[in-house]
């Protein structure tokens, strides 16, 4: 074999090794089904993103453990009830990222139709402002014999010992959205970052103070995708997939940013997004 042929074979071998390494690093797959995941469905962590326009409601499910992360608008509760009934959910806890009506409005219907075990909040009871319903929700829960429990930044949200859910919050943000609580969800080697309604100021706060903590395989678009993703924040998170709790019409800037960074995305308005993981690989199904 002459030197030129040997050099060509070496280059080909190196290219194949690089391709193999790149494929091995991929963790998130957008697939019609999650049948390739190891173990049974009960051993997997599931996140269901409800198909709402401009409102947040997600269900985190692990075996018999169910937690709603935000509750959408009050008028959207029938969609939430339909999802919980379809999944045969009877008992559920709640974590509210911030008490705006598009994140907490479903509390009334939920307590009338389901056994609500716990309601966790990241805000004090006296927080107020436009479309803030913290006090009204707290009073309603009190009448039902359910306590609203405040959890502080960096606390772990009670759910299941196998699942780590950490609260990341900029308490000194200029408004309720900027102070809303992100959740970093970790199951083995799979990580999700649910960004609530944080805006540009909080994105800066998090990449300056929690650069390692915000790294995740999948990210929810901050504030429904209505603003853009800051370059440094996106770089720190370094996600393989993003989902929008909104439609495509008012989210063009963030879409362009994701496209430039080769990050695929889906809109919850086009159907419930189901994310399932065995702790190693994550499958996204819509």
Order of alpha helices (4+ residues) and beta strands (2+ residues): alpha-beta-beta-beta-beta-alpha-beta-alpha-alpha-beta-alpha-beta-beta-beta-beta-alpha-beta-alpha-beta-alpha-beta-beta-beta
